[in-house]
Amino acid sequence: MTEINKIIALAKRRGFIFQSSEIYGGLSGIYDYGPLGVELKNNIKRLWWQNIVMGREDVVGQDAAIIMPPKVWEASGHLEHFADPLKECANCHKRFKADDLKNQEECPGCGGHLGVERMFNILVATHLGPVKDQANLAYLRGETAQGIFVNFENILNTMRLKIPFGIAQIGKAFRNEITPGNFIFRLREFEQMELEYFIEPGTQSKWFSYWKDERMNWYLSLGLKKANLRFYRHPKKELAHYADMCEDIEYKFPWGWGEQEGIASRKDYDLRQHSKFSGKDLSYFNTATGKKYVPYVIEPSAGVDRLVLSLLLDAYHEEEVKGEKRVVLRFKPLLAPIKVAILPLVRNRKPLVNKAREIFKILSAEIATFYDEGGSIGRRYRRQDEIGTPFCVTIDFDTLKDDTVTMRDRDTMRQERVKIQDLVDLVNDKMTN
């Protein structure tokens, strides 16, 4: 299993992930994505959106606001239930999750006495307007799901949808985690990919099984190893207050199995609560059967940041080549931040550089392409291997004679001579195989 410290070091060194506001000491549980990290993240979100929304007739998308009024979170139960039990040290006043202390009476930091257990809500509060008072209180959303539920009626009416159908969203969520950690696994600001799939009451077992299979197959399609994925079924006593069934797709992280995606049967809890608190009728009328009911919902909810981490861990490989260590990220080509690197054999020969830039312009119009002329060709290959670039195209002196280039494969390191005019089609073909 890959050591997490190797991933953290590579992520910073190669421009994937940085500690947020690092020059000012940073903030715990908050990270910034660099040039390569944002491309990887966008590729993940693009593939999810294609799979969940664009590739289906029964799902539409939305983008709801991050700030929502307290009434939303009162209705959803988050103000009452979205809390962790904490203990505070009487000496240093640090707070710790009670679950992490295992009946400990002394502070893990200073050895002081730990006080009684108290509940601490992890929603992030803010105030709107010039006066900071209770009337202007609002919350940053703790999940994207509630934005979907409060827009249920709007989307149902405007899109003329019929049960079963889904509403999907990708967006930021915020939680005042007491003990963020394990790099980007547990964050205070993170991104979710959530689907709320509305169904007829009584059909939840069928659709729950359906979405379990769909979601596991998607992770396998990304290239994650089957041995590193499993289902974990929540026992009844661990279920959230809104669920009657819940299973997690877990990934085998260096510290053990951890949740990658939760798939929950939320029944009709959310729509009933929002109907009650808003006074709006959020039921569904089936014109074919004449039945009116509040829909049940199946919710597959995935963390983008956790998937970034899973993919980095799964893709990371070390091997020895000609007596030297080679580090390579074996992303599937569709996920790789950069698909093709354009490398002139030497940088101080103007005809080579001009030709290389001409080829870069052709490829970059359609494919994520990177230009690099610094250092020996071998060193440049290693740099591209380490960031997961599937293909390197080298422009040499023969290119100037016959318009052919050398195309190198990241995984096999095999090279082939190809015509410039065939490059775009060849790369596109290799990316989908």
N, C-alpha and C positions, 0 to 999 in steps of 0.2 A: 504494500500500500504506500502510495506517495506521501512523503512527509509534508505536512501543511506549510512548514516554514519555507520549503523550496518553492511552493506555489506563490506564497506571499512575496518572496524575493523576486521571482520572475515577473510577477504581475507589476511590481513597481519598476523594475529595471527595464522592461520592454514596453511600458506605457499602457498597461491594461487597467490597473486600479491603484489609486493613491489615497492615503489618509486625507480626509477633507480638512482644508485649512491647516495643512501640516506646518507651514512656516509660523503659525501662531500656536502651535502645540496640539492642534487638532481637536476633534470632538469624538468621544467614545461612541462607537456604534453608527458612525456616519462616514461614508466613503464617496470619493469622486471617481468617475470612470474616465480614463485617458483616451487618446486617439484610437488605440486598438480595442480597448474595453468597450467603448461606445459602439463600435462596429459589431463586435461579437454580440452585445446586448440587443442591438437593433436587428441582427439576423435572427436571434431567438424569437423576438417579438413578431417579426415578419412571418416566420414559419408557423408560429402559433396562430396568428391571425388568418393565415391562409388555410390552415387545417380546421379551425373552429368556425370561422365566419365566411370567408370567400369560397371555400370548398363545399359549403352546405346550403341547402335551400331553406332550412328551418331555423337559422340563426342570423341575427342582425347585431350590429355593434353600436356603441355609444361612448361618450366621453363626458362623464359628470364632474361637477366641481369638487375641489379638494376640501373646501371649508363648508361645513353643514351646521344648521342650527341645533341647539341642545335637544329639541323635541324629537329629532330623528333618532338620536342615540338613547333617549328615554324610551321611545317606542321599541327600538330594536333590542333593548335589554342591556346595552353596553354600559350605561351608567350604573346599573345595579350589579351586573355579572362580570364585566370586563376588568377584573381586578386580581392582584396577586397578594397573598399573605406575606407580610414583611415583619422583621424584627429590627429594632434600632438599638445600637450600642449606646449605653448611658455615658460612656467616656468620650469616644471620638465622633459619635452621632452618625456614623455610617449606617446605611440600611442594607439588609440582606434578605433574599428570598427565603422564607421559612422552609420551603421544600429542599433547599440546598444545605441547610444546617444540620439535618438529621438529629434533632433533639439536643443540639449543642447549646450550652448555657453561656459560653464565653465567645467574645468577638473574635473572628478569624484574623482580624487585622491587628488589634492592640491588646486583646485579652480581657477587655472590659466586660461588664455585665450586659447581657442582652435583655431588652425589655419584653413585654408581652407582645404577642402576635397581633398585628393590625392589618386590615385590608387597604390596599393602595390601588386606585384606579389608574390604568395606564393609557387612557386617552390623553392626547395633547390638546390643552385648552389655549384659546387666544381670545382677543377682544377686537371687535370691529367698531370703527368710529373713533372720535376724539376723546371720549370719556371711558375710562376703564372701570366699568361697573357690571353688575349682574345682568342688566338689561342688554348689554352688548356682548355677552358671553357667546362664544361659538367654539366648535371643535374641529381640528384637522381630522379627517376621516381615519378611523382605525382599520377600515377595510373598504374596498371598492364596492362590495355587494350592496350596501344600503343605497348607493346612488342609482343602482339598477332597480331596486324595489320601489323607490319613490317616483321613478319615471315609468313604472309598469303601465299605467293607464295611458300616458302620452304615446308610448311606443305601440301599445296594442291598437289604439285607435288610428294612428297615422299610418302604420304599416299594414293594417288589416290582417293581422296574424291569426293563425288557428293553432290551438293546442294539438300536439306538443310543439313548442317553439322555445328558442333560447335568446337571451340578450347577453352580449359579451363586452368586456371592458378590460383595457390595460391601463394601469395608472399607479401613481404613488399612494402609499399609505404610511401612517405614522403611529408609532407606539412608544410610550415612555418606558422602554424596557429598563428594568433595574440592573440586570446583568447581561448586557450585550456581549457577544464574544464569538470566538471561533471564526475570526476574519469576517467575511460577509455572510455568514450563516444566520446570525441573529443580530438584526439591525434596528435602529430607531427610525430611520427613514429608508423605505424599501419600495420595491415595485411588484405589483401583483398582476397576474393574468387570470381573470375570473369569468366563469360562465354560470349564469342562472338559467337552468333549463326547466321550463314550466310544463307540468304534466297533470293529467287527471288523477284525482285522489284514488288510491287503491292500486295504482300501477307503479308505485315507487320501487318495488323490488326488481321488476323487469328493467326499468331505466337505470337503476343504480348499477346493476350488473353490466348493462350496455356501456355506460360511461367508464366504468373500471377498465374494461377491455380496451376501449378507445384510447384512453389516456396512457395506459401502459404501452400499447403498441406505438404511440407517438414518441415516447422516450426511447424506445428501442430503435425507431427510425432515425433518431438523431445520432445513433452510434454508441449510446451508453451500453456498457456491458451488462448482459442479463444477470450475471452473478452479483452485480452491485445494486440490483433493484429487487424490491420485494413489496408485498402488501402487508400492512399491519391493521388488524381490525380492532377498533376501540371497543372495550367491554362496556356494558350498559352504564356502569357507575362512572365511566370517564367521558361519556357523551356530553357535548355542549347542551345548554338548556333548550336549544331549538331543534335538536337532531333526534331522529329515531334510528339512524344507521350512519356510520362513518368509518371509512378506511383511508389510511394514508398510503401513498406510494413513497417508500423510503429508499434512500440512497446510503450506501455503506461509506461514510466519511471516515477519515483517519481516526477519529475519536469514537466511532461506532455508528450504528444506524440512526439516521435522522430524517425528519419529514421533508420530502421534496414537494409533494402536492397532497392536499386533502380532498377527498370526495365525500360529500355529506348529503344525506337526505334531510332537508330542512322542514319537511312537511309544509303546512300552510302558515307557519308561525309568523313569518315576516310580513306577508301581505295582510294577515288578520290584525297584527299589531298596528301597522300603518293605517289601516282602515279605521281602527278604533281611535287612534290619537289624532288623525287628520279629519275624520268625519267623511272621508271619501269612500265610495263603494268600489273596492278593488277586486270584485268578483269577475268571473268570466262566464259569458253566455254562449252555449253551443247551439247555433241556429239549426244544425242538422237534427239534434236530439231533443232540443228544448230544455236541456239541463243547464242550471246555473250553479256555479260552485266557485269557491276560492281555490285556485290551483295550488298543488304541491310543487316543490322545486327540488331538483338535484343540482348540487353545486360542486363542480370541479374547480379548485382554487390553487393556483401554482405561484411560487415565488420566483421571479426572474433572477434575482441576485443569487439565490441558492442554486439555480440551474447553471448560472455562469460558473459558480464554484465547482459543481459536479462535473461539468464539461472540461474545465481546466484539469481537475484531478484525473479524470478518465483518459484525457488526451496526452497527458505528460508521460514521456518515455526518455530513458537514458540508455545509450548503447555506446560501444566502442567501435570506432571506424579508423582503421590504419593507425592504431595506437593512441588515438585521441578520443575523448568523450564527446559524444554528440547528444545534445538535448533537442528533442523534437516534440511539438504539439501535434498529435495526429487527429486534428479535427476532421469531421466530414467536410468536403470542399464547400458545401452550401453554408456551413457555419463559420468557416474561416474568415477572420477580419479582412485579410488581403487574399485575393484569389491568385494573382499573378504578380511576380516581381520582374521588372525589366532591368537587365544588367548589361551595360556595355562592357566588353572585355577589359578595356583600359579607358581611363577617363581623359587622358591628355591628347587623344586623337579626335579632332573635331568631326571628321566624316562619320566615325563610329557613334559619337555622342549625338550628332544630328539625326542619324538613322534610328538610334534608340529612342530619342524623344518623339520621333515621328510614329514609331510603333506604339509607344506609350499613349499617344493621343488617340490612336485607333482603338486600342483595347479599353482605355479608361472611359470611353463614351458609353460602354455597355457593362463593363466588369470592374470590380474593385481592384485597382492596379496600383503598384508602388514602384517608384523609380529610385535606383540606388547605384551610385558609381564610386562609392568610397571604400578603399581597401582592396585586398586581393579578392579574386573571384571565389576562392574557397572560403574566405572569411564571410563574404556576403551570403554564400549559400547557407552557412551555419546560422547567421542572423535570421534568415528567412525560415529555416527549420524551427528555430526556437520560438517564433511567433505563429507557426502553424500554416505558413503560406504553401499551398499544395503544388504550385508550379512556378519554376523560374525560367525565364527566357533570356538567353545570352546572345548578344549581338557581337559578332566577331568580324574578321576581315573577309571571310568567305561570304558573309551577308551582303557586303557591298558589291560582290560579283554576281550572286545568283538569287538574291532575295530570299534566302533561307536562314533560319535561326536554330539554335540548340534549345530544346525544351526539356527541362529536368523535372522528374517526379520526386516529390518530397519523401515519400515512404520507401520507394525502392531505390532511389538515387539514380535510376536509369535515365539515360539521355537519348533523345531522338532528334533527327534533323527534320524540320517541317518548314513549309512555305509560309511566308508572312500572311498571304491572302487567306490561308486556312486557319489562322490562329484563333480567331473569335469562335468559329464553329467548333473547333477541336476542344477548346477550353470549356465551352458550354456543354458539349457532349460528355466530357470527362466529369464535370461537376454533378451531373445527374445520374451517373452510373455508380 
